[in-house]
Amino acid sequence: RQVIDLDVGLFQLAGRGVQLAEFYRSHKYCGYCGHEMYPSKTEWAMLCSHCRERYYPQIAPCIIVAIRRDDSILLAQHTRHRNGVHTVLAGFVEVGETLEQAVAREVMEESGIKVKNLRYVTSQPWPFPQSLMTAFMAEYDSGDIVIDPKELLEANWYRYDDLPLLPPPGTVARRLIEDTVAMCRAEYE
């Protein structure tokens, strides 16, 4: 993760390497028949030497969302990162769920609020663990902040010009925060 501070392109290249290494390590044997697998010469895949079953690297779709309320952004400190960094909300997409449904569910589960006017921003591969972060911006709709203590240490609204410690540049979380700050500046300065 410290590589991202140096060069985003290098981080993405290293991330792909980490993901592929884990894929090859975890796919030595066929999950269907149990025989040994070998790497394809033409694509990122493992092939079964016996039944010819083909396996591709799997990615886990995730959502990440910046939520704005007037001149403030909702930022949270996660239980798994007790380093003082505050970031936007994120989570995995569940089976049978759309990205939009995942945003609404994750935001409600983690913070107790509802959002509206969801807008896609960008995406970023994230190798921890084999994820594709799909980034959105949303507006606060209703509700009071009630955190899930298993997920968050705290969550609060922060005025755009008075933010706590943020994720490093190059992360999609930082991009969402910077985009929200830019929108607030344009509107309030």
trRosetta pair geometry for C-beta under 8 A, 3 or more apart (Angstrom, degrees):
i j d omega theta_ij theta_ji phi_ij phi_ji
1 4 6.1 -33 -174 9 51 114
1 128 7.0 -5 -73 -31 106 153
2 5 5.8 -35 -173 16 57 116
2 6 7.7 49 140 -14 68 101
3 6 5.7 -61 -165 34 48 111
3 7 7.2 -49 168 50 80 74
3 10 5.8 -123 173 115 111 104
3 11 4.8 157 110 -94 101 77
3 14 5.4 5 108 40 171 158
4 8 6.5 36 -150 -103 72 58
4 11 4.2 56 -91 -101 68 152
4 168 5.6 124 105 94 111 135
4 169 8.0 -177 144 86 93 54
4 170 4.6 -178 177 98 94 136
4 171 6.4 51 164 -59 151 82
5 168 5.2 -83 -84 -162 81 146
5 169 7.4 88 -126 53 55 82
5 170 7.3 -152 -84 23 26 137
6 10 6.3 -35 95 62 106 140
6 11 7.7 150 58 -50 80 95
7 10 3.8 63 86 14 114 113
7 11 6.5 180 92 -16 58 82
8 11 5.4 -52 -149 34 33 116
8 12 6.5 32 154 -19 66 102
8 170 4.2 -163 -87 -140 99 109
9 12 5.8 -53 -150 34 32 109
9 13 6.4 30 152 -16 64 106
10 13 5.6 -55 -147 39 33 112
10 14 6.1 31 155 -16 67 108
11 14 5.8 -57 -143 42 28 108
11 15 6.0 33 154 -24 64 109
11 170 6.4 103 19 158 155 137
12 15 5.5 -51 -143 36 29 116
12 16 6.5 33 156 -21 62 101
12 125 6.4 92 -139 60 89 112
13 16 5.9 -52 -152 31 30 110
13 17 6.6 31 149 -18 62 105
14 17 5.5 -54 -153 36 35 116
14 18 6.4 38 150 -21 67 103
14 127 7.9 -110 113 7 71 155
15 18 5.6 -50 -147 34 33 112
15 19 6.3 30 155 -16 65 107
15 125 6.0 149 121 115 137 106
15 126 7.1 -85 -154 -144 143 22
15 127 3.8 -165 -156 -24 86 123
16 19 5.7 -57 -148 39 31 110
16 20 6.2 26 157 -15 67 108
16 125 7.2 39 -72 119 79 153
16 127 7.5 -126 -50 -75 24 123
17 20 6.0 -58 -143 40 28 105
17 21 6.1 30 158 -21 64 108
18 21 5.9 -55 -146 36 26 111
18 22 6.4 23 156 -15 62 108
18 127 4.5 81 79 174 124 151
19 22 5.9 -58 -150 38 29 109
19 23 6.3 33 151 -22 64 107
19 57 6.2 75 150 -168 103 142
19 59 7.8 5 -157 -92 141 89
19 125 7.7 -72 -28 171 155 122
19 127 4.9 -125 -52 -124 95 100
19 130 5.2 119 -130 -105 104 84
20 23 5.3 -51 -146 34 35 116
20 24 6.3 30 158 -14 68 104
20 44 6.6 -96 -116 -143 109 119
20 57 6.5 -69 -101 -79 59 145
21 24 6.1 -57 -147 40 29 105
21 25 6.2 30 154 -20 64 111
22 25 5.6 -55 -142 39 31 114
22 26 6.0 13 164 -6 66 114
22 130 6.9 -126 83 -58 141 118
23 26 6.3 -70 -143 46 22 98
23 27 6.0 -8 167 4 63 122
23 44 7.6 40 102 173 160 103
23 46 7.5 -169 150 -25 95 117
23 57 4.2 -58 -98 -103 151 94
23 58 7.8 156 -110 19 104 65
23 130 8.0 115 -62 -107 92 137
24 27 6.3 -73 -131 49 24 95
24 28 7.9 62 164 -68 57 70
24 39 6.7 -13 -117 -79 111 114
24 46 7.0 150 -115 -73 60 121
25 28 7.3 -24 -176 -39 29 100
27 37 5.5 -54 146 69 84 162
27 46 4.4 167 129 23 131 163
27 55 5.3 -161 -146 96 140 147
28 36 6.8 -41 162 -141 72 71
28 37 5.9 -177 -179 39 21 101
29 34 5.8 -4 171 -162 117 46
29 35 6.8 173 -153 90 77 19
29 36 6.1 -51 -104 -101 67 40
29 37 6.2 -163 -97 -9 12 96
30 33 5.0 9 98 49 135 75
30 34 5.9 -54 68 -1 86 12
30 35 5.1 16 16 52 123 68
30 36 7.6 6 -13 56 88 7
30 37 5.7 140 -59 -65 70 96
30 48 3.9 40 -85 -108 134 119
30 50 6.8 -113 6 44 153 104
30 51 6.4 134 179 38 164 109
30 53 5.4 110 -148 53 118 126
30 55 7.8 -175 -125 -26 64 125
31 53 7.6 -120 51 121 73 152
31 55 7.3 100 11 -84 110 136
32 48 6.9 -67 49 -64 110 160
32 51 5.9 -102 96 72 125 152
32 53 4.7 142 20 -56 140 163
33 48 6.4 95 41 -170 112 148
33 50 5.4 -118 99 88 145 130
33 51 4.6 136 -10 -16 143 132
33 53 7.1 166 5 -4 100 128
35 48 5.6 90 73 -169 105 97
35 49 5.5 -121 139 59 120 86
35 50 3.6 105 18 -3 167 128
35 51 6.9 148 29 -1 126 85
36 48 7.8 135 88 -150 36 59
36 49 5.3 7 79 16 82 129
36 50 7.9 104 41 -19 59 98
37 46 4.2 33 164 166 133 114
37 47 6.4 148 -159 72 80 32
37 48 5.6 -49 -101 -92 76 50
37 49 6.9 -164 -108 -15 22 83
37 55 7.1 -31 -136 28 148 123
38 46 6.9 156 75 -158 21 73
38 47 5.8 -29 64 62 75 86
38 49 5.9 73 -6 -65 108 98
39 45 7.4 130 -158 83 58 47
39 46 5.9 -48 -97 -104 49 66
39 47 7.6 73 177 15 8 84
40 43 5.1 -11 104 54 142 71
40 44 7.5 50 55 109 114 2
40 45 4.2 31 0 67 135 93
40 46 7.0 -128 -16 -85 84 17
40 47 5.5 100 -70 -25 82 110
40 54 7.5 37 -61 -139 130 102
43 56 7.9 -39 134 -110 115 98
44 56 6.6 73 104 -148 84 78
44 57 5.7 -33 142 -2 121 112
45 54 5.4 -4 179 -171 133 96
45 55 6.3 150 -163 76 76 45
45 56 5.2 -39 -103 -90 86 67
46 54 7.5 153 78 -157 46 49
46 55 4.7 -14 58 60 94 103
47 52 6.5 -17 -172 -148 99 51
47 53 7.5 160 -155 80 50 44
47 54 5.6 -16 -104 -103 73 71
47 55 7.8 -166 -74 22 30 73
48 51 4.9 -5 105 53 143 75
48 52 5.8 -89 66 -33 91 8
48 53 4.3 45 -1 42 132 81
48 54 7.7 -109 4 -60 83 37
57 130 7.2 -144 173 -147 100 126
58 130 6.5 62 93 146 68 141
59 125 7.5 -80 -131 -132 139 91
59 130 5.4 -139 -119 160 56 86
59 131 6.4 108 -174 -140 86 16
59 132 4.9 54 153 -22 135 102
60 92 5.8 -39 162 -131 117 110
60 93 7.8 173 170 39 71 82
60 129 6.9 41 19 92 134 82
60 130 5.9 91 4 98 91 83
60 131 4.9 -43 70 -103 90 71
60 132 7.3 178 77 18 41 70
61 92 7.2 103 85 -160 55 65
61 93 4.2 -18 98 27 105 130
61 99 7.3 -95 160 -92 129 91
61 102 7.9 -153 121 -37 105 172
61 131 7.4 115 -120 -159 9 74
61 132 5.6 -28 -109 62 57 99
61 134 6.5 7 -167 -10 92 121
62 90 6.0 32 164 178 115 102
62 91 6.5 -168 -152 104 87 22
62 92 5.3 -53 -101 -99 80 48
62 93 6.5 -149 -95 -13 24 81
62 126 7.3 -45 40 45 139 131
62 131 4.7 10 -6 -170 126 124
62 132 6.7 168 26 75 79 45
62 133 5.1 -32 79 -104 109 57
62 134 6.7 169 84 18 50 76
63 90 6.4 -171 95 -145 53 62
63 91 6.3 -6 54 58 86 67
63 93 6.3 96 -23 -65 94 89
63 99 5.8 138 -85 -162 115 80
63 102 4.7 153 -9 111 135 116
63 103 5.0 -127 163 -74 156 74
63 106 6.2 -176 70 17 117 149
63 133 7.7 93 -146 -160 10 61
63 134 5.4 -40 -106 70 58 93
63 135 7.9 137 -165 -94 56 25
63 136 6.4 -9 -167 6 101 116
64 88 5.9 91 175 95 87 116
64 89 7.3 173 -150 95 54 44
64 90 3.9 -10 -103 -101 80 106
64 133 5.0 6 -5 -169 126 107
64 134 7.1 157 21 71 75 41
64 135 5.1 -28 72 -104 98 70
64 136 7.2 161 82 25 47 71
64 172 5.9 111 73 109 149 118
64 173 6.1 -97 177 -83 140 76
64 176 6.7 -148 128 -24 104 154
65 88 6.0 -153 84 161 38 120
65 89 5.6 -19 58 69 88 90
65 90 7.2 162 13 -83 65 56
65 103 5.2 95 -56 -141 147 106
65 106 7.6 142 16 83 122 121
65 107 6.5 -50 70 -69 143 113
65 115 7.2 -85 154 -49 146 177
65 118 7.6 -50 -130 -131 128 96
65 135 7.4 159 -84 -160 42 53
65 136 4.5 -17 -108 72 89 97
65 137 7.0 152 -159 -102 72 19
65 138 5.4 8 -176 5 122 114
65 176 7.4 174 -173 -158 18 154
66 73 6.0 -33 -171 -151 96 117
66 74 7.8 159 -167 51 49 78
66 88 4.7 -74 -86 -111 61 144
66 135 7.9 25 -6 -173 93 96
66 136 7.5 -161 28 99 65 53
66 137 5.0 -20 65 -115 98 73
66 138 7.3 165 83 28 49 67
66 176 3.8 -179 -36 162 123 111
66 177 6.2 -176 -110 -73 129 45
66 179 7.0 159 42 69 162 102
66 180 4.8 -140 159 -48 140 132
67 73 6.8 128 75 -159 52 63
67 74 4.2 -1 70 26 109 121
67 88 7.3 144 4 -147 74 97
67 89 7.1 18 -10 17 116 115
67 107 6.8 111 -65 -131 142 129
67 113 7.4 120 169 92 160 135
67 115 5.6 -107 -120 -103 113 124
67 137 8.0 161 -84 -165 31 54
67 138 5.1 -22 -106 75 74 95
67 139 7.2 105 -159 -147 68 10
67 140 5.8 87 167 -67 104 74
68 72 7.1 149 -156 84 59 45
68 73 5.7 -33 -99 -98 66 70
68 74 7.9 -131 -72 0 22 80
68 137 7.0 13 -7 -175 111 99
68 138 7.4 176 21 90 73 44
68 139 5.7 -42 68 -112 85 61
68 140 6.7 -117 94 -12 37 86
68 180 5.4 -174 -77 -146 112 111
68 183 7.0 -50 -102 87 163 134
68 184 7.3 -162 -143 -64 124 101
69 72 5.2 -19 68 68 85 97
69 73 7.8 163 23 -90 70 23
69 74 7.1 69 -3 -43 107 92
69 139 7.3 113 -87 -169 51 67
69 140 3.7 9 -84 6 99 144
69 157 5.9 -57 53 -125 124 132
71 159 5.7 13 120 -141 100 81
71 160 5.7 -97 174 1 76 106
71 184 5.1 103 -146 -153 65 115
71 187 7.5 -151 -95 90 83 112
71 188 5.0 56 -109 -64 121 158
72 157 4.0 46 147 175 143 102
72 158 5.9 152 -156 71 91 29
72 159 5.3 -53 -94 -87 85 43
72 160 6.8 -138 -100 -34 32 69
72 184 7.9 101 -41 -109 19 144
73 88 7.6 -61 167 -92 113 93
73 157 7.2 149 69 -152 24 63
73 158 5.8 -29 61 61 77 85
73 160 6.6 85 -11 -87 103 72
73 163 7.7 4 52 -104 118 110
73 177 6.5 128 136 -132 165 73
73 180 4.8 85 -90 133 132 150
73 181 7.4 -57 -23 -61 140 68
73 184 7.7 -101 -39 -38 98 140
74 88 7.3 83 88 -130 79 68
74 89 7.1 -8 111 -20 117 107
74 111 6.6 28 179 -133 143 161
74 113 7.5 -143 -95 40 158 150
74 140 7.3 125 -35 -78 120 108
74 145 7.6 171 -134 -94 115 121
74 155 6.3 18 -176 178 95 105
74 156 7.5 -176 -142 99 60 23
74 157 5.9 -39 -89 -94 62 63
74 158 7.9 134 -112 14 15 78
75 86 4.0 60 152 153 120 115
75 87 6.4 126 -153 48 86 7
75 88 6.7 -58 -111 -75 63 47
75 155 7.1 -174 95 -146 35 66
75 156 6.8 -19 61 64 76 66
75 158 5.2 -8 18 6 120 126
75 163 7.1 101 -25 -149 161 91
75 164 6.5 -174 110 37 147 108
75 166 8.0 -80 -136 -105 142 80
75 177 7.5 44 -92 -110 114 118
76 86 6.3 155 70 -155 17 79
76 87 6.6 -44 62 65 69 58
76 88 7.6 63 24 -157 90 13
76 89 6.1 58 15 -76 134 77
76 110 7.0 -42 -82 156 175 121
76 111 7.1 -121 -69 -81 135 107
76 147 7.3 146 -134 -117 120 120
76 152 4.8 -61 -175 -131 124 126
76 153 7.8 143 176 48 79 67
76 154 6.7 -172 -147 97 66 45
76 155 3.8 -21 -98 -98 96 92
76 156 7.9 140 -89 14 54 53
77 81 7.2 -128 -171 86 69 90
77 82 7.7 70 164 -116 110 46
77 84 7.1 -44 -124 -145 130 22
77 85 7.0 136 -123 81 82 45
77 86 5.2 -56 -67 -96 77 72
77 87 7.9 102 -98 17 39 71
77 152 6.7 106 72 -163 52 78
77 153 4.4 -42 96 55 104 112
77 154 5.3 26 36 48 104 80
77 155 7.6 -155 20 -71 60 53
78 81 4.8 55 68 31 101 95
78 87 7.1 -23 -16 44 108 110
78 151 6.6 -58 -139 166 82 64
78 152 6.0 -62 -109 -106 46 58
78 153 7.0 58 119 0 7 88
79 82 7.2 0 -168 -62 38 92
79 149 7.6 83 -68 169 132 50
79 150 6.8 -88 5 165 158 31
79 151 6.2 -169 6 166 111 14
79 152 6.5 -121 -30 -86 85 7
79 153 5.7 140 -82 -49 61 79
81 85 5.7 -49 143 56 128 110
81 87 7.9 34 67 6 151 124
82 153 7.1 106 -108 -53 80 147
83 165 7.9 -110 121 114 81 144
84 164 7.3 -136 168 164 82 114
84 165 4.8 50 127 42 98 146
85 165 5.2 -89 -101 115 49 103
85 166 6.7 46 -153 175 83 11
85 167 5.8 80 -177 -76 127 57
86 158 7.3 99 123 -26 152 150
86 163 7.5 -152 72 -179 126 84
86 164 4.3 71 9 74 134 123
86 165 6.3 118 10 68 82 63
86 166 6.6 -46 65 -95 75 52
87 90 7.6 -25 125 -6 119 113
87 166 7.1 107 -88 -154 68 61
87 167 5.0 51 -98 -36 115 114
87 173 4.7 -13 -157 -176 114 143
87 177 7.6 -98 -140 -51 58 128
88 173 5.4 -169 28 -144 98 87
88 176 5.3 -34 -16 95 158 139
88 177 6.5 -154 -39 -61 108 87
89 106 6.0 156 149 133 114 106
89 107 5.7 117 96 -99 158 67
89 110 5.3 161 -139 77 123 150
89 111 6.4 -87 -78 -24 146 122
89 155 7.9 21 -71 -122 105 136
90 106 7.0 -47 158 166 15 150
90 133 7.0 -31 -143 -134 131 106
90 173 7.4 -73 -42 -87 132 108
91 102 6.8 -158 87 175 97 97
91 105 7.8 -109 85 97 143 90
91 106 3.7 -176 32 -120 134 130
91 109 7.5 54 -65 63 170 129
91 110 7.1 -165 -46 -37 130 128
92 102 7.6 -105 120 -152 33 128
92 131 7.7 -111 -101 -120 85 117
93 97 5.4 -162 -175 83 80 109
93 99 6.3 -50 -101 -99 133 56
93 102 4.3 -64 -111 -84 74 154
93 134 8.0 26 -43 28 127 127
94 97 4.4 68 64 -2 80 136
94 102 6.7 167 13 -102 74 96
94 105 7.5 -45 8 87 121 161
97 101 4.7 -132 -167 89 88 123
97 102 5.1 106 134 -61 126 86
97 105 7.2 -55 -151 8 144 146
98 101 4.6 97 52 7 80 102
98 102 6.9 -138 95 -7 43 86
99 102 5.5 -54 -150 34 33 115
99 103 6.6 37 151 -22 65 99
99 120 8.0 43 117 -92 147 105
99 134 5.6 -68 -138 105 133 151
99 136 7.7 151 151 -49 111 131
100 103 5.8 -47 -152 29 33 112
100 104 6.7 29 153 -13 64 104
100 118 5.9 143 -129 86 91 160
101 104 5.8 -56 -150 39 34 109
101 105 6.1 30 155 -16 68 110
102 105 5.8 -57 -141 42 29 109
102 106 5.9 25 163 -16 67 111
103 106 6.2 -59 -141 40 23 105
103 107 6.1 20 163 -16 62 112
103 115 6.8 -75 143 61 107 137
103 118 5.9 119 92 -124 160 139
103 136 5.7 -29 -102 51 144 155
103 138 6.7 148 167 -48 134 145
104 107 6.2 -60 -146 39 23 108
104 108 6.3 19 159 -14 62 113
104 114 7.2 11 -147 -142 89 73
104 115 6.7 -140 -104 46 65 93
105 108 5.9 -63 -148 40 27 108
105 109 6.0 23 159 -18 67 111
106 109 5.8 -56 -141 39 28 109
106 110 5.9 9 167 -5 66 115
107 110 6.4 -65 -138 46 21 98
107 111 5.7 -39 -176 38 62 112
107 113 6.2 -67 156 74 102 79
107 114 7.3 108 109 -123 122 25
107 115 5.4 -7 120 -12 173 118
107 138 7.5 -68 -75 69 158 156
108 111 7.3 -79 -116 58 12 70
108 112 6.6 45 -161 -117 51 20
108 113 7.1 -133 -99 64 52 32
108 114 6.6 23 -84 -85 98 62
108 143 7.9 -171 -119 -76 75 177
109 148 5.8 1 154 -41 72 145
109 151 7.4 86 128 -9 96 157
110 147 6.8 -15 169 -145 58 67
110 148 5.2 -81 -122 19 41 113
110 151 5.0 -93 -120 103 91 151
110 152 5.9 97 -171 -27 92 123
110 155 7.3 111 143 -54 93 154
111 143 7.9 111 120 113 87 128
111 145 5.4 -52 -173 -134 88 78
111 146 7.2 105 165 54 37 47
111 147 6.3 -12 -112 -97 48 61
111 148 7.9 -65 -43 -2 31 84
111 152 7.5 52 -79 -8 69 161
111 155 5.2 -103 -113 112 99 165
112 143 5.5 -164 134 164 74 126
112 144 6.4 -22 115 85 126 56
112 145 5.9 123 56 -156 110 26
112 146 3.4 72 -42 44 162 87
112 147 7.2 -87 -6 -54 108 26
113 140 6.4 -43 167 -141 139 88
113 141 7.3 146 165 51 89 74
113 142 6.9 177 -159 91 76 38
113 143 3.9 179 -120 79 56 120
113 144 7.3 -156 -82 66 88 10
113 145 6.3 -23 -40 -84 112 58
114 141 4.2 -62 106 70 93 119
114 142 4.9 8 47 52 113 80
114 143 5.3 120 3 -9 78 123
115 118 6.5 83 122 -71 115 90
115 138 3.9 30 175 149 134 139
115 139 6.5 138 -163 71 79 40
115 140 6.5 -62 -112 -109 68 28
115 141 5.4 151 -140 -5 12 104
116 138 6.8 135 60 -173 26 94
116 139 5.3 -37 70 70 79 95
116 140 7.8 0 25 106 85 18
116 141 4.1 104 -19 -79 102 114
117 138 6.3 141 79 -150 66 59
117 139 4.6 27 51 16 119 112
118 136 5.4 -11 -166 -176 91 135
118 137 7.7 155 -153 82 45 44
118 138 4.8 -13 -98 -97 66 100
119 136 6.3 143 72 -160 42 78
119 137 5.0 -17 62 60 100 89
119 138 7.2 173 18 -78 70 51
120 134 7.3 -47 -134 175 96 96
120 135 7.5 98 -163 85 57 57
120 136 5.8 -48 -100 -101 40 79
121 135 4.4 -59 63 109 109 102
121 136 6.1 168 0 -109 94 21
121 137 5.6 86 -54 -18 120 93
121 175 7.4 163 140 122 135 113
121 176 6.5 143 58 -98 167 85
121 179 6.8 175 -140 45 141 173
122 135 5.0 4 60 50 67 123
122 172 6.5 -152 88 -132 106 108
122 175 6.8 -37 46 119 137 151
123 132 6.0 7 -179 172 120 93
123 133 6.2 161 -159 86 63 58
123 134 5.0 -19 -105 -105 99 58
123 135 6.4 -171 -87 9 38 84
123 172 7.4 -26 -167 -107 21 149
124 132 7.6 166 82 -161 35 55
124 133 4.7 -10 60 58 85 111
124 135 7.0 42 2 -28 97 117
124 171 7.4 145 117 -164 168 47
124 172 4.0 -156 9 -47 138 122
125 131 7.5 150 -164 90 50 54
125 132 5.7 -33 -105 -107 59 71
125 133 7.6 177 -100 17 7 80
126 131 4.4 -19 69 72 99 101
126 132 7.1 162 21 -100 80 19
126 133 5.0 57 -13 -24 127 109
126 172 7.7 -88 -60 12 119 119
127 130 6.4 13 -147 -75 51 43
127 131 7.6 -152 -78 30 8 71
128 131 7.2 -38 70 15 43 111
133 172 5.0 179 109 43 138 153
135 172 4.8 -143 -64 173 135 122
135 175 7.0 9 -167 83 170 116
135 176 5.6 -146 -166 -68 121 116
137 176 6.6 177 -81 -149 84 94
137 179 6.7 -104 -76 108 135 128
137 180 6.7 171 -130 -77 116 91
143 146 7.9 -91 169 9 106 96
145 155 5.4 -152 -162 94 129 105
145 156 7.0 -174 72 -98 177 41
145 157 7.8 -152 -38 -28 138 85
147 151 7.3 -141 178 71 89 92
147 152 4.3 -105 -164 76 123 123
147 153 7.9 -38 155 85 160 15
147 154 6.6 -122 -40 -130 163 27
147 155 5.1 152 -85 13 113 108
148 151 4.3 42 87 23 110 110
148 152 6.1 93 61 18 66 93
149 152 7.0 -78 -109 66 28 63
149 153 8.0 55 -143 -108 65 31
152 155 5.4 -7 173 -38 154 102
158 162 6.3 -141 -176 92 87 75
158 163 5.2 90 143 -111 139 61
158 164 6.5 -114 -105 -5 152 85
159 162 4.6 38 67 36 101 104
159 163 7.9 -127 79 -58 52 62
160 163 7.2 -11 -163 -50 28 104
160 180 6.9 -149 -110 127 106 85
160 181 4.7 145 -163 -127 103 68
160 184 3.6 -180 -48 89 161 155
160 185 6.6 -143 133 -49 144 71
160 188 7.3 146 40 43 134 139
161 181 7.9 118 -69 -148 52 101
161 184 8.0 -145 -31 116 78 128
161 185 7.9 105 -66 -87 99 87
163 166 6.1 16 141 -54 128 113
163 177 7.3 97 -143 -179 154 125
163 181 7.5 -56 -40 -87 141 125
166 173 7.9 -176 -180 124 87 102
166 174 6.0 103 147 -112 115 86
166 177 5.8 -162 -145 100 132 168
167 171 4.6 -70 138 61 127 148
167 173 4.3 59 32 88 155 124
167 174 4.8 -127 85 -55 94 89
167 177 7.5 151 36 2 95 138
168 171 5.7 98 69 -11 70 112
168 174 6.3 -82 95 -46 30 145
169 174 5.4 -147 -107 133 35 161
170 174 6.9 41 40 48 37 138
171 174 4.6 96 61 4 86 99
171 175 7.1 -147 97 -5 48 85
172 175 5.3 -49 -149 35 40 118
172 176 6.4 43 153 -22 67 101
173 176 5.9 -54 -153 33 31 110
173 177 6.5 28 151 -16 64 106
174 177 5.6 -55 -149 38 34 111
174 178 6.1 32 155 -17 68 108
175 178 5.8 -57 -145 40 28 108
175 179 6.2 30 156 -20 65 107
176 179 5.8 -54 -145 36 29 112
176 180 6.4 29 155 -19 63 106
177 180 5.8 -57 -151 36 30 111
177 181 6.4 32 152 -19 65 105
178 181 5.6 -51 -145 36 33 113
178 182 6.3 37 154 -21 65 104
179 182 5.7 -52 -149 34 31 113
179 183 6.6 32 152 -19 64 104
180 183 5.7 -53 -150 35 33 111
180 184 6.4 31 152 -17 66 106
181 184 5.7 -57 -149 38 32 111
181 185 6.2 34 153 -22 66 105
182 185 5.7 -50 -145 34 31 113
182 186 6.4 32 156 -20 63 106
183 186 5.8 -55 -150 35 30 112
183 187 6.4 16 156 -9 63 113
184 187 5.9 -69 -148 45 30 104
184 188 5.5 -14 171 14 72 120
185 188 6.7 -73 -121 53 20 84
185 189 5.0 -14 -166 9 66 126
186 189 7.4 -20 -71 41 11 91
